[in-house]
Amino acid sequence: MRFVSTVRALVLCTVATSGAPPGIAAPTPASAIDELFRGFERGLPPAQTLPEQNGASAMCEHNGGSTYSHLRALGDRVPVASAAELPQLVKWARHSDLCIREIAIYALLSKIGYDENQLAIPSMHDPEHYEFHDILAASRAYFDAKHVAYDAKIFDGLLLAPSAHDFHAHFEGHWTEDSGNKGFQEFVELAGDEIRVTTKHIPVDPKWPDSTETTKIKDVTVDHGQYLVTGAWNVESDAAGYRGPRMVPAQFEYRFWQVSDGITWFKNGNSPYWNKFRRG
């Protein structure tokens, strides 16, 4: 791609002609990646093919609109010479502009061997979504496995190393489902060794009293970056006065996939879906 080649040529030319003081390493090729993305901040180069001009579009922070196929093509053309350059992309994958994030993520994906069948738009570039979080977790795991040096600060705030010992510290209190326009909303409360999951009809309707599943925690483990909670027993009750029998062991397990201090994705044991919850 002419735009990419020009940027790399300019950077390498500057390195070659200016030299570096003794004892100081010359800039690495990764700096060319920075220059390329700074260029993307100023404006994206035009689409090179007809397919890049068609399809679903995104609104960029600084560049107007762009098709996702064009963003994918730009990501595929980012000149990554070696694995040592890959950490440079993480900063851009966390950029405030979703188009910049999308380009950087696509540049990472093929290099780290991420299963692209898992991808969905806009989840993959949404910093609050578990899919975006999983891509960056996979990137860090790849760097570690390949002994690629990186500054740990590039992953700050992502909570990529959960420990079962930290479960209560992270989740004690109330969490509210980010339910959008759904007719029912869930509320999760962690109080000591009990989890209460309450489902409410929205708006309140006497025909649908609040129902609560109370579970006594038996064990907390970590699996694929997620907290897995199993119960010793559980009891179902509702606001109309019903209280069911104590089920031993608990019928369900719960999963928490925390992406920031105030946001977690939660999977109720009887549901195949992840739902987003906010603290409070």
BASENU-722199 format. One record per residue: x, y, z of N, C-alpha, C in turn; residue in three letters. Coordinates in steps of 0.001 Angstrom, whole numbers, plus 500000, padded with zeros to 6 digits. Layout:
// residues N
[node [X, Y, Z], [X, Y, Z], [X, Y, Z], ALA]
...
END
This chain:
// residues 280
[node [500844, 498815, 500000], [500000, 500000, 500000], [500880, 501235, 500000], MET]
[node [500659, 502192, 499090], [501559, 503319, 498916], [501644, 504174, 500167], ARG]
[node [500476, 504388, 500842], [500465, 505214, 502047], [501360, 504611, 503122], PHE]
[node [501218, 503303, 503366], [502012, 502619, 504385], [503490, 502650, 504020], VAL]
[node [503797, 502348, 502760], [505193, 502304, 502319], [505855, 503659, 502482], SER]
[node [505112, 504734, 502182], [505672, 506078, 502293], [506014, 506408, 503727], THR]
[node [505101, 506058, 504660], [505356, 506338, 506072], [506587, 505594, 506550], VAL]
[node [506678, 504284, 506246], [507833, 503505, 506697], [509116, 504030, 506072], ARG]
[node [509066, 504407, 504814], [510260, 504909, 504142], [510746, 506187, 504795], ALA]
[node [509804, 507104, 505127], [510191, 508361, 505748], [510840, 508133, 507109], LEU]
[node [510229, 507223, 507896], [510768, 506966, 509224], [512146, 506339, 509144], VAL]
[node [512311, 505328, 508278], [513593, 504647, 508167], [514659, 505572, 507612], LEU]
[node [514260, 506475, 506715], [515207, 507431, 506155], [515722, 508353, 507263], CYS]
[node [514811, 508815, 508132], [515191, 509685, 509229], [516173, 508983, 510161], THR]
[node [515899, 507715, 510483], [516790, 506952, 511344], [518166, 506810, 510727], VAL]
[node [518193, 506506, 509438], [519464, 506237, 508764], [520335, 507483, 508679], ALA]
[node [519711, 508662, 508474], [520496, 509869, 508241], [520863, 510583, 509527], THR]
[node [520011, 510455, 510571], [520287, 511212, 511777], [521257, 510498, 512705], SER]
[node [521230, 509161, 512689], [522093, 508410, 513573], [521606, 508479, 514996], GLY]
[node [522300, 507809, 515904], [521919, 507817, 517313], [523169, 507991, 518147], ALA]
[node [523086, 508747, 519260], [524258, 508940, 520116], [524771, 507601, 520620], PRO]
[node [526065, 507514, 520936], [526629, 506263, 521448], [525872, 505794, 522685], PRO]
[node [525600, 504484, 522740], [524923, 503920, 523890], [523421, 504031, 523853], GLY]
[node [522873, 504713, 522852], [521418, 504867, 522725], [520967, 504169, 521460], ILE]
[node [520038, 503256, 521592], [519576, 502499, 520435], [518801, 503394, 519485], ALA]
[node [518986, 503151, 518200], [518191, 503872, 517200], [516739, 503431, 517314], ALA]
[node [515799, 504274, 516877], [514391, 503893, 516950], [514141, 502563, 516261], PRO]
[node [513288, 501735, 516862], [512964, 500446, 516268], [511911, 500627, 515198], THR]
[node [511719, 499608, 514345], [510674, 499703, 513330], [509288, 499922, 513911], PRO]
[node [509096, 499608, 515207], [507798, 499823, 515827], [507403, 501278, 515775], ALA]
[node [508374, 502214, 515751], [508047, 503629, 515668], [507355, 503947, 514344], SER]
[node [507625, 503158, 513315], [506932, 503352, 512046], [505445, 503048, 512194], ALA]
[node [505113, 502090, 513059], [503714, 501788, 513326], [503045, 502975, 513998], ILE]
[node [503724, 503599, 514955], [503180, 504798, 515589], [502933, 505900, 514562], ASP]
[node [503902, 506104, 513702], [503742, 507144, 512675], [502561, 506837, 511762], GLU]
[node [502400, 505577, 511428], [501290, 505181, 510575], [499952, 505501, 511242], LEU]
[node [499814, 505136, 512524], [498549, 505378, 513211], [498321, 506856, 513491], PHE]
[node [499380, 507627, 513684], [499193, 509067, 513817], [498663, 509640, 512507], ARG]
[node [499103, 509049, 511420], [498543, 509445, 510125], [497073, 509093, 510028], GLY]
[node [496692, 507937, 510544], [495280, 507548, 510554], [494450, 508524, 511384], PHE]
[node [495039, 509070, 512446], [494313, 510059, 513254], [493993, 511303, 512433], GLU]
[node [494904, 511674, 511558], [494679, 512856, 510728], [493698, 512582, 509601], ARG]
[node [493669, 511354, 509124], [492752, 510998, 508047], [493090, 509622, 507492], GLY]
[node [492066, 508873, 507156], [492288, 507541, 506604], [492539, 507636, 505102], LEU]
[node [493446, 506830, 504576], [493653, 506816, 503129], [492411, 506264, 502440], PRO]
[node [492208, 506590, 501174], [491004, 506116, 500476], [491015, 504603, 500264], PRO]
[node [489829, 504061, 500118], [489703, 502630, 499825], [490376, 502310, 498506], ALA]
[node [491014, 501151, 498426], [491744, 500780, 497218], [490941, 499884, 496284], GLN]
[node [489926, 499227, 496808], [489153, 498295, 495989], [487662, 498560, 496165], THR]
[node [486870, 498038, 495248], [485426, 498203, 495333], [484848, 497560, 496591], LEU]
[node [485259, 496335, 496971], [484730, 495759, 498208], [484991, 496622, 499444], PRO]
[node [486126, 497338, 499455], [486422, 498197, 500594], [485479, 499397, 500675], GLU]
[node [484826, 499714, 499570], [483921, 500861, 499532], [482489, 500488, 499924], GLN]
[node [482225, 499197, 500087], [480858, 498745, 500320], [480731, 498001, 501642], ASN]
[node [479519, 497983, 502158], [479246, 497254, 503388], [478884, 498176, 504534], GLY]
[node [478676, 497589, 505693], [478316, 498347, 506889], [479408, 499358, 507218], ALA]
[node [478986, 500497, 507770], [479925, 501581, 508039], [479948, 501956, 509515], SER]
[node [481039, 502590, 509911], [481208, 503100, 511269], [481486, 504589, 511186], ALA]
[node [481083, 505325, 512222], [481399, 506744, 512303], [482670, 506908, 513128], MET]
[node [483690, 507440, 512498], [484975, 507617, 513163], [484999, 508956, 513903], CYS]
[node [485829, 509013, 514928], [485915, 510223, 515740], [486480, 511395, 514961], GLU]
[node [487467, 511138, 514118], [488142, 512219, 513399], [488044, 512103, 511883], HIS]
[node [487511, 510992, 511393], [487616, 510729, 509957], [486271, 510584, 509250], ASN]
[node [485183, 511006, 509879], [483887, 510803, 509239], [483530, 509327, 509247], GLY]
[node [482940, 508850, 508170], [482534, 507456, 508097], [483539, 506593, 507344], GLY]
[node [483522, 505310, 507660], [484363, 504343, 506950], [483670, 502995, 507004], SER]
[node [483783, 502229, 505930], [483213, 500883, 505963], [484107, 499981, 506807], THR]
[node [483495, 498981, 507417], [484277, 498033, 508198], [485215, 497237, 507303], TYR]
[node [484821, 497005, 506065], [485701, 496275, 505146], [486958, 497089, 504855], SER]
[node [486813, 498419, 504809], [487986, 499273, 504593], [488892, 499250, 505824], HIS]
[node [488290, 499304, 507020], [489080, 499250, 508244], [489819, 497916, 508344], LEU]
[node [489142, 496851, 507934], [489788, 495534, 507946], [490984, 495522, 507003], ARG]
[node [490810, 496082, 505826], [491907, 496103, 504856], [493093, 496908, 505374], ALA]
[node [492799, 498052, 506027], [493889, 498857, 506579], [494628, 498090, 507683], LEU]
[node [493874, 497346, 508501], [494510, 496546, 509534], [495395, 495462, 508955], GLY]
[node [494908, 494824, 507907], [495694, 493761, 507270], [496977, 494295, 506647], ASP]
[node [496994, 495587, 506294], [498162, 496171, 505623], [499151, 496821, 506584], ARG]
[node [498855, 496823, 507869], [499812, 497400, 508810], [501100, 496582, 508748], VAL]
[node [502242, 497230, 508496], [503498, 496495, 508285], [504148, 496061, 509596], PRO]
[node [503763, 494888, 510085], [504355, 494337, 511305], [505470, 493386, 510883], VAL]
[node [506704, 493764, 511167], [507845, 492989, 510700], [508150, 491790, 511587], ALA]
[node [507827, 491895, 512900], [508133, 490798, 513817], [507219, 490896, 515031], SER]
[node [507209, 489827, 515831], [506377, 489803, 517035], [506769, 490901, 518011], ALA]
[node [508025, 491326, 517969], [508494, 492362, 518893], [507740, 493674, 518705], ALA]
[node [507148, 493877, 517532], [506421, 495114, 517256], [504963, 495062, 517724], GLU]
[node [504462, 493884, 518017], [503033, 493743, 518307], [502559, 494542, 519528], LEU]
[node [503327, 494617, 520635], [502838, 495404, 521767], [502546, 496852, 521411], PRO]
[node [503212, 497367, 520378], [502969, 498745, 519948], [501510, 498933, 519522], GLN]
[node [500891, 497855, 519056], [499516, 497950, 518561], [498488, 498023, 519683], LEU]
[node [498843, 497540, 520882], [497869, 497506, 521969], [497417, 498911, 522343], VAL]
[node [498355, 499846, 522372], [497999, 501234, 522680], [496950, 501750, 521701], LYS]
[node [497125, 501437, 520425], [496187, 501918, 519413], [494881, 501135, 519449], TRP]
[node [494926, 499891, 519912], [493698, 499111, 520065], [492825, 499654, 521194], ALA]
[node [493390, 500518, 522052], [492646, 501132, 523151], [492401, 502624, 522901], ARG]
[node [492556, 503050, 521675], [492367, 504447, 521288], [490900, 504856, 521459], HIS]
[node [490653, 506146, 521641], [489277, 506629, 521833], [488436, 506534, 520563], SER]
[node [489084, 506510, 519402], [488379, 506438, 518114], [488166, 504969, 517742], ASP]
[node [486921, 504558, 517595], [486638, 503142, 517317], [487272, 502680, 516010], LEU]
[node [487425, 503595, 515038], [488032, 503201, 513767], [489512, 502877, 513945], CYS]
[node [490198, 503681, 514761], [491597, 503397, 515058], [491700, 502064, 515806], ILE]
[node [490798, 501862, 516778], [490804, 500593, 517518], [490607, 499419, 516569], ARG]
[node [489658, 499540, 515672], [489343, 498447, 514754], [490540, 498085, 513882], GLU]
[node [491228, 499089, 513359], [492397, 498840, 512516], [493480, 498111, 513314], ILE]
[node [493757, 498595, 514534], [494802, 497987, 515356], [494437, 496559, 515755], ALA]
[node [493168, 496332, 516067], [492733, 494989, 516450], [492910, 494022, 515290], ILE]
[node [492514, 494438, 514090], [492693, 493559, 512934], [494169, 493292, 512673], TYR]
[node [495018, 494273, 512938], [496454, 494063, 512750], [496988, 493028, 513745], ALA]
[node [496372, 492965, 514926], [496801, 492005, 515951], [496294, 490591, 515687], LEU]
[node [495047, 490488, 515232], [494350, 489207, 515242], [495090, 488079, 514540], LEU]
[node [495472, 488320, 513304], [496096, 487234, 512540], [497461, 486861, 513109], SER]
[node [498122, 487824, 513763], [499459, 487566, 514287], [499421, 486730, 515560], LYS]
[node [498354, 486889, 516374], [498301, 486158, 517645], [497495, 484867, 517525], ILE]
[node [496958, 484596, 516334], [496230, 483354, 516118], [494852, 483320, 516753], GLY]
[node [494224, 484468, 516898], [492896, 484534, 517525], [491845, 483965, 516572], TYR]
[node [490914, 483205, 517110], [489855, 482594, 516303], [488858, 483663, 515876], ASP]
[node [488914, 484067, 514622], [488057, 485152, 514152], [486604, 484732, 514003], GLU]
[node [486306, 483450, 514132], [484907, 483023, 514117], [484157, 483517, 515356], ASN]
[node [484902, 483948, 516366], [484282, 484478, 517583], [483913, 485943, 517456], GLN]
[node [484363, 486603, 516400], [484238, 488050, 516305], [482838, 488498, 515906], LEU]
[node [482454, 489641, 516432], [481201, 490292, 516053], [481423, 491794, 516145], ALA]
[node [480747, 492534, 515294], [480798, 493996, 515316], [479472, 494488, 515886], ILE]
[node [479470, 495405, 516853], [480599, 496214, 517347], [481318, 495641, 518567], PRO]
[node [480974, 494429, 518998], [481523, 493894, 520245], [483049, 493911, 520272], SER]
[node [483680, 493589, 519143], [485126, 493438, 519128], [485875, 494743, 519368], MET]
[node [485239, 495889, 519112], [485935, 497151, 519360], [485281, 497977, 520476], HIS]
[node [484365, 497362, 521213], [483704, 498040, 522325], [484490, 497772, 523612], ASP]
[node [485151, 498786, 524180], [485987, 498563, 525375], [485216, 498013, 526575], PRO]
[node [483885, 498103, 526560], [483092, 497568, 527669], [482611, 496143, 527408], GLU]
[node [482942, 495601, 526251], [482444, 494271, 525905], [483495, 493206, 526221], HIS]
[node [483027, 492020, 526617], [483966, 490945, 526955], [484759, 490467, 525737], TYR]
[node [484227, 490643, 524533], [484962, 490191, 523345], [486203, 491052, 523121], GLU]
[node [486055, 492368, 523247], [487209, 493274, 523164], [488227, 492902, 524242], PHE]
[node [487739, 492684, 525443], [488586, 492315, 526573], [489321, 491009, 526288], HIS]
[node [488628, 490045, 525687], [489228, 488744, 525403], [490336, 488852, 524366], ASP]
[node [490158, 489728, 523386], [491195, 489929, 522372], [492483, 490442, 523019], ILE]
[node [492356, 491401, 523918], [493550, 491935, 524575], [494144, 490926, 525551], LEU]
[node [493295, 490133, 526196], [493815, 489070, 527062], [494599, 488049, 526244], ALA]
[node [494075, 487714, 525069], [494768, 486766, 524187], [496083, 487356, 523682], ALA]
[node [496105, 488659, 523457], [497339, 489319, 523022], [498403, 489208, 524104], SER]
[node [498016, 489493, 525339], [498997, 489397, 526429], [499491, 487962, 526608], ARG]
[node [498574, 487000, 526502], [498965, 485597, 526629], [499943, 485209, 525524], ALA]
[node [499721, 485727, 524324], [500623, 485451, 523201], [502003, 486051, 523479], TYR]
[node [502022, 487307, 523940], [503307, 487949, 524240], [504080, 487134, 525271], PHE]
[node [503384, 486685, 526311], [504052, 485926, 527363], [504572, 484587, 526839], ASP]
[node [503741, 483913, 526031], [504139, 482602, 525515], [505342, 482701, 524578], ALA]
[node [505403, 483804, 523827], [506492, 483993, 522855], [507648, 484817, 523421], LYS]
[node [507563, 485153, 524709], [508615, 485934, 525380], [508843, 487270, 524676], HIS]
[node [507738, 487912, 524313], [507801, 489239, 523693], [507801, 490280, 524807], VAL]
[node [508789, 491140, 524813], [508880, 492173, 525841], [507796, 493231, 525637], ALA]
[node [507201, 493685, 526752], [506207, 494756, 526671], [506110, 495454, 528023], TYR]
[node [505626, 496683, 527982], [505394, 497449, 529200], [504035, 497040, 529751], ASP]
[node [503994, 496541, 530972], [502743, 496059, 531561], [501669, 497137, 531617], ALA]
[node [502076, 498411, 531560], [501113, 499506, 531649], [500157, 499551, 530452], LYS]
[node [500530, 498907, 529342], [499639, 498941, 528178], [498345, 498182, 528455], ILE]
[node [498345, 497355, 529506], [497139, 496601, 529862], [496488, 497123, 531150], PHE]
[node [496891, 498290, 531610], [496352, 498847, 532847], [494822, 498913, 532813], ASP]
[node [494211, 498541, 533933], [492768, 498674, 534082], [491936, 497561, 533498], GLY]
[node [492577, 496583, 532834], [491828, 495521, 532155], [491565, 494307, 533050], LEU]
[node [492216, 494234, 534201], [491983, 493139, 535157], [492159, 491775, 534482], LEU]
[node [493312, 491589, 533855], [493547, 490378, 533062], [494077, 489206, 533879], LEU]
[node [494341, 489420, 535164], [494880, 488323, 535976], [493997, 488106, 537198], ALA]
[node [492752, 487668, 537010], [491853, 487470, 538153], [492344, 486346, 539053], PRO]
[node [492091, 486505, 540343], [492434, 485491, 541336], [491184, 485185, 542147], SER]
[node [490959, 483912, 542408], [489788, 483520, 543184], [489776, 484203, 544552], ALA]
[node [490949, 484490, 545092], [491040, 485130, 546405], [490487, 486556, 546374], HIS]
[node [490438, 487166, 545177], [489984, 488552, 545053], [488497, 488666, 544731], ASP]
[node [487805, 487549, 544628], [486411, 487577, 544162], [485537, 488499, 545014], PHE]
[node [485558, 488317, 546312], [484699, 489132, 547170], [485100, 490606, 547128], HIS]
[node [486381, 490876, 547090], [486832, 492266, 547030], [486334, 492964, 545774], ALA]
[node [486240, 492224, 544684], [485820, 492814, 543410], [484303, 492914, 543278], HIS]
[node [483559, 492007, 543896], [482136, 491919, 543586], [481184, 492147, 544761], PHE]
[node [481688, 492290, 545957], [480807, 492515, 547105], [479911, 493721, 546854], GLU]
[node [478619, 493569, 547116], [477680, 494664, 546907], [476676, 494370, 545812], GLY]
[node [476174, 495434, 545191], [475074, 495327, 544234], [475540, 495593, 542793], HIS]
[node [474975, 494825, 541875], [475237, 494986, 540446], [473906, 494999, 539697], TRP]
[node [473776, 495912, 538735], [472520, 496095, 538006], [472726, 495805, 536527], THR]
[node [471848, 494994, 535961], [471961, 494641, 534554], [471746, 495861, 533666], GLU]
[node [472606, 496004, 532679], [472450, 497033, 531641], [471497, 496453, 530604], ASP]
[node [470196, 496517, 530899], [469219, 495692, 530176], [468604, 496326, 528944], SER]
[node [468858, 497623, 528712], [468285, 498257, 527534], [466766, 498264, 527591], GLY]
[node [466140, 497762, 526548], [464676, 497764, 526462], [464056, 496410, 526780], ASN]
[node [464786, 495564, 527472], [464240, 494262, 527827], [463080, 494407, 528804], LYS]
[node [462170, 493438, 528766], [461020, 493474, 529665], [461340, 493047, 531080], GLY]
[node [462477, 492372, 531269], [462907, 491944, 532599], [464337, 492416, 532833], PHE]
[node [464646, 492694, 534082], [465980, 493153, 534442], [466470, 492365, 535640], GLN]
[node [467767, 492001, 535626], [468342, 491241, 536726], [469197, 492129, 537618], GLU]
[node [469216, 491781, 538895], [470023, 492468, 539890], [470783, 491397, 540673], PHE]
[node [472083, 491591, 540810], [472917, 490624, 541519], [473463, 491283, 542775], VAL]
[node [473362, 490571, 543886], [473930, 491051, 545143], [474820, 489960, 545733], GLU]
[node [476044, 490353, 546042], [476960, 489460, 546742], [477087, 489968, 548174], LEU]
[node [476634, 489169, 549112], [476697, 489540, 550529], [477323, 488384, 551302], ALA]
[node [478575, 488541, 551664], [479267, 487469, 552370], [479378, 486228, 551509], GLY]
[node [478848, 485113, 552008], [478959, 483862, 551254], [477667, 483515, 550514], ASP]
[node [476833, 484519, 550266], [475604, 484297, 549507], [475509, 485221, 548297], GLU]
[node [474986, 484660, 547211], [474674, 485447, 546014], [473168, 485427, 545824], ILE]
[node [472596, 486613, 545625], [471173, 486710, 545344], [470984, 487320, 543960], ARG]
[node [470291, 486578, 543096], [469999, 487044, 541742], [468492, 487278, 541664], VAL]
[node [468101, 488544, 541516], [466687, 488916, 541498], [466289, 489385, 540113], THR]
[node [465179, 488877, 539637], [464641, 489268, 538335], [463382, 490095, 538549], THR]
[node [463351, 491297, 537953], [462216, 492204, 538089], [461582, 492464, 536726], LYS]
[node [460275, 492558, 536700], [459578, 492957, 535486], [459681, 494469, 535341], HIS]
[node [459987, 494925, 534122], [460100, 496361, 533847], [459048, 496745, 532805], ILE]
[node [458061, 497630, 533150], [457845, 498254, 534460], [457238, 497266, 535442], PRO]
[node [457121, 497691, 536695], [456566, 496819, 537733], [455161, 496377, 537343], VAL]
[node [454913, 495079, 537475], [453612, 494502, 537138], [453273, 493451, 538192], ASP]
[node [452144, 493638, 538927], [451772, 492674, 539973], [451645, 491241, 539460], PRO]
[node [451393, 491090, 538173], [451281, 489745, 537611], [452648, 489042, 537565], LYS]
[node [453696, 489821, 537670], [455055, 489282, 537600], [455839, 489724, 538829], TRP]
[node [455606, 489091, 539974], [456340, 489476, 541187], [457831, 489203, 541034], PRO]
[node [458628, 490014, 541721], [460078, 489806, 541698], [460402, 488388, 542159], ASP]
[node [461324, 487748, 541457], [461760, 486411, 541865], [463248, 486446, 542171], SER]
[node [463642, 485701, 543196], [465032, 485721, 543656], [465560, 484300, 543817], THR]
[node [466779, 484121, 543344], [467497, 482862, 543536], [468648, 483146, 544492], GLU]
[node [468587, 482550, 545671], [469638, 482737, 546672], [470525, 481498, 546704], THR]
[node [471824, 481716, 546577], [472782, 480604, 546516], [473862, 480773, 547568], THR]
[node [474102, 479727, 548305], [475228, 479712, 549251], [476471, 479273, 548480], LYS]
[node [477506, 480124, 548507], [478719, 479848, 547748], [479486, 478668, 548348], ILE]
[node [479823, 477729, 547492], [480652, 476605, 547901], [482097, 476822, 547490], LYS]
[node [482283, 477291, 546252], [483641, 477399, 545730], [483701, 478473, 544657], ASP]
[node [484844, 479156, 544565], [485120, 480126, 543508], [486434, 479737, 542858], VAL]
[node [486403, 479558, 541554], [487616, 479257, 540798], [487710, 480229, 539627], THR]
[node [488838, 480194, 538942], [489038, 481044, 537768], [489227, 480158, 536554], VAL]
[node [488459, 480453, 535508], [488507, 479666, 534277], [488470, 480609, 533089], ASP]
[node [489533, 480594, 532269], [489620, 481445, 531076], [489370, 482917, 531414], HIS]
[node [489951, 483366, 532524], [489805, 484760, 532915], [488470, 485100, 533549], GLY]
[node [487643, 484096, 533790], [486312, 484305, 534365], [486255, 483676, 535754], GLN]
[node [485482, 484306, 536634], [485216, 483726, 537942], [484053, 482746, 537811], TYR]
[node [484279, 481511, 538222], [483247, 480478, 538201], [482820, 480199, 539635], LEU]
[node [481527, 480414, 539901], [481000, 480260, 541254], [480057, 479066, 541297], VAL]
[node [480354, 478105, 542143], [479465, 476965, 542356], [478863, 477071, 543760], THR]
[node [477666, 476512, 543906], [476953, 476683, 545156], [476770, 475405, 545948], GLY]
[node [476697, 475558, 547286], [476405, 474428, 548165], [474912, 474121, 548140], ALA]
[node [474097, 475193, 548074], [472650, 475025, 547968], [472043, 476292, 547364], TRP]
[node [470811, 476202, 546898], [470100, 477390, 546435], [468619, 477272, 546774], ASN]
[node [467983, 478436, 546943], [466563, 478515, 547269], [465919, 479567, 546366], VAL]
[node [464779, 479217, 545790], [464024, 480159, 544959], [462897, 480769, 545790], GLU]
[node [462686, 482074, 545639], [461599, 482755, 546340], [461088, 483882, 545459], SER]
[node [459919, 484446, 545845], [459424, 485602, 545106], [458743, 486583, 546050], ASP]
[node [458445, 487784, 545507], [457884, 488861, 546321], [456462, 488577, 546762], ALA]
[node [455816, 487576, 546161], [454444, 487225, 546537], [454405, 486272, 547731], ALA]
[node [455559, 485888, 548247], [455597, 485049, 549438], [456002, 483607, 549206], GLY]
[node [456196, 483237, 547953], [456602, 481852, 547684], [458050, 481632, 548116], TYR]
[node [458308, 480484, 548688], [459683, 480072, 549006], [459794, 478581, 548740], ARG]
[node [460645, 478232, 547844], [460799, 476850, 547438], [461704, 476071, 548372], GLY]
[node [461862, 474796, 548102], [462730, 473955, 548931], [464205, 474278, 548690], PRO]
[node [465030, 473982, 549661], [466473, 474160, 549500], [466993, 473022, 548629], ARG]
[node [467655, 473406, 547532], [468201, 472430, 546605], [469679, 472206, 546925], MET]
[node [470019, 470947, 547231], [471393, 470590, 547585], [471875, 469464, 546681], VAL]
[node [472990, 469668, 545947], [473745, 470919, 545827], [472987, 471940, 544982], PRO]
[node [473536, 473137, 544852], [472877, 474184, 544072], [472684, 473736, 542633], ALA]
[node [471554, 474158, 542048], [471234, 473757, 540673], [472100, 474463, 539642], GLN]
[node [472517, 475686, 539959], [473170, 476517, 538955], [474581, 476895, 539369], PHE]
[node [475348, 477314, 538393], [476631, 477947, 538644], [476597, 479311, 537979], GLU]
[node [477426, 480209, 538452], [477454, 481564, 537918], [478852, 481888, 537418], TYR]
[node [478895, 482693, 536366], [480178, 483154, 535839], [480195, 484680, 535806], ARG]
[node [481318, 485251, 536237], [481542, 486690, 536196], [482775, 486942, 535327], PHE]
[node [482627, 487806, 534347], [483750, 488147, 533458], [483949, 489650, 533560], TRP]
[node [484817, 490061, 534450], [484990, 491479, 534759], [485910, 492146, 533750], GLN]
[node [485464, 493282, 533183], [486251, 493991, 532181], [486786, 495323, 532695], VAL]
[node [486252, 495809, 533818], [486760, 497008, 534475], [486253, 496988, 535904], SER]
[node [486678, 497955, 536699], [486282, 497960, 538103], [484763, 498054, 538254], ASP]
[node [484095, 498765, 537351], [482658, 498985, 537494], [481782, 498219, 536538], GLY]
[node [482372, 497353, 535706], [481583, 496619, 534712], [481978, 495155, 534716], ILE]
[node [480990, 494291, 534792], [481227, 492856, 534652], [480161, 492268, 533742], THR]
[node [480527, 491207, 533060], [479552, 490411, 532315], [479217, 489207, 533177], TRP]
[node [477948, 488846, 533193], [477455, 487829, 534110], [476649, 486800, 533331], PHE]
[node [476922, 485531, 533618], [476156, 484457, 533001], [475475, 483653, 534088], LYS]
[node [474141, 483720, 534076], [473347, 482933, 535004], [473434, 481474, 534578], ASN]
[node [473536, 480583, 535532], [473751, 479173, 535218], [472704, 478536, 534339], GLY]
[node [471500, 479096, 534306], [470451, 478508, 533468], [470282, 479251, 532146], ASN]
[node [471266, 480100, 531798], [471187, 480866, 530550], [472458, 480669, 529729], SER]
[node [472336, 480621, 528393], [473530, 480505, 527551], [474161, 481858, 527240], PRO]
[node [473548, 482942, 527746], [473963, 484284, 527333], [474706, 485033, 528436], TYR]
[node [475646, 485876, 527986], [476310, 486820, 528868], [475525, 488127, 528859], TRP]
[node [475335, 488728, 530043], [474671, 490028, 530151], [475578, 490983, 530906], ASN]
[node [475523, 492258, 530498], [476408, 493260, 531101], [475765, 493864, 532342], LYS]
[node [476576, 493986, 533406], [476129, 494568, 534663], [477068, 495702, 535071], PHE]
[node [476484, 496700, 535734], [477259, 497805, 536267], [477149, 497821, 537788], ARG]
[node [478200, 498231, 538424], [478212, 498281, 539874], [477179, 499279, 540385], ARG]
[node [476448, 498871, 541417], [475505, 499787, 542056], [474064, 499571, 541632], GLY]
END
